Amino acid sequence: MTNLEKYNEAFTTTFEITEDQLANLKYQDIEAWDSVGHMSLIAALEDAFDIMMDTDDIIDLSSYEKGKEILSKADYGVEF
Amino acid sequence: MTFDEILSIPPYSLGREQKEKMLTERLVELTELHRRNCPEYAQMLDSINFDAASVHSYKELPFLPVRLFKELELKSVPHEEIVKTMTSSGTTGQAVSKIFLDRATSSNQQKTMVKIVSEFTGSSRMPMIIIDCPSVVKNRAMFSARGAGILGFSIFGAKKIYALDDDMKLDVAAVQEFLEKFKGQKILLFGFTFMIWQHFYKELLRLKDEGITFDLSGGVLIHGGGWKKLISEAVSHDEFHRRMKDACGLTHIHDYYGMVEQTGCIYMECECGHLHASVFSDVITRRPIDFSECEIGEKGIIQVVSAIPESYPGHSLLTEDEGVILGEDDCPCGRKGKYFKIDGRLKNAEIRGCSDTYAAKF
C-alpha cells in the first residue's frame, strides 16, 4: 500500500467516510471529525506510519491537506 | 494583541509588571470585542456606564458571575460558527453552564493547555492511563467538563487506556498488561480526585491484601476537580500524597484548578504544592463586602481572567470559590506569576467540579 493509500485509509476508516469526501476536508466539517474523532485520527495515523507526533503538530493538523504537509516534515519523513 | 503572540511567551516567564501590561492590553481588547458582538454583554456594560478608556489595569475590568452562563446563552459569534458547546459538571437536576466555542477559541484552549502542562511533564508524549470510564467522552454533541478534561489531557497520551470500566470498576488485567508493556517508561496518569481515591486508590489497597501490587514510581499523576468529598473523609492534600505513595509508589503528583468557563487556562500545582497562574490567565482574590482586592495572604472570593475567550464573554469571571494568594513571582519552584491555594466553595454555593459532583452520589 502506498503512503497516500495508508493516509487516506486512516481518514476513511476513522470517520467512516468515502475517499471522494477527502479533498478539502477540514476539522469540524463533518460530525465524526470533532475533538474525539481527532484523537482517533491521530492514533490511526501514528499506527499506520509507526510515528509519534508532537503535540503542536496534533493541534495544527486541521485539514486533510494540512496533515499531508505535517507528515512530510523531516520529523516524520512520510513521502506522498 | 493577538492570542498567537501571547502563546509564544513561555508560561511562567513574566514578572508582575510585564504580565499586568500584557494582560491589560489583551483583556481590554476582549472586553471591547464582546461588547460589540454579544448584545447581552453590551447591555450589562452600558448599565454600569463602563468606559474602557478609563481602565489602567485588567483588575478594573468588570467580572461576570460564573452562574450567569447557566441562566443566559452568552455568545459573541454567529450560531453557525459554534463548533462545540461545553457544559459544566453539575449534580442531577442542577442547571449547567453552557459555553459556546468556535474553531479559534477551541483550538487556542488546547494549545494553551499543552503549553502549561508541558512545563510540568515535558513536551514529549507518554503512555497514558486515564482513571475514568470510556463512556464519559461518548456523548459528543454535548461535552461535559469531565469529558473535556479527559480529552484535553489525552493529547499527552501516546498510547492510552481507560483504567475503569463503565461500572467504574478497575480493570486490573488491562492495567497490569499496560504497565508490563511500557515498563521503564514514564507513564502519565490522569483523573479526577475523587474517582482516583474511590475507584483506584481503594482498589489498590484491596488488591495489596491479595498480593497484587502496581509499581507506578516512574509515573506522573495529574488530578483535579475538587477536594470536597476527600476533605469530608478527612483526607488532606498531604495525606493523599502519602497514601498514593504507599499504595503504588507514585510521588510525582500535580493537582490542578480550572473550570469549564475558562478551559485551557488551568492552574497547575508545582513541586512546592502551590497552584500557579500562567501568563495566559490570572487569579484575583476579592473581599466579599465590597469586592476590593485582597492582600497577599488574605482569604477572598476568586476572580479569574483568561486571555483566550473570543467566542463567549467569559474572559473575566467571579467564581464561587474562596482562596488565598500566597505570593507573586517568588515561589521557590522558580516559576513567576501568582501562586495560591483554594479554600473550598462559598457557603451556600452549588456543588460543582468533576470530582465533587460525582462524589455527591456517595
Interface residues (C-beta under 8 A of the other chain):
Chain A: Y27 Q28 E31 D34 S35 V36 M39 E46 M52 M53 D54 T55 D56 I58 I59 S62
Chain B: V83 K84 R103 S106 S107 Q110 K111 V114 S118 S123 R125 V137 R140 F143 L151 S154 I155 F156 A158
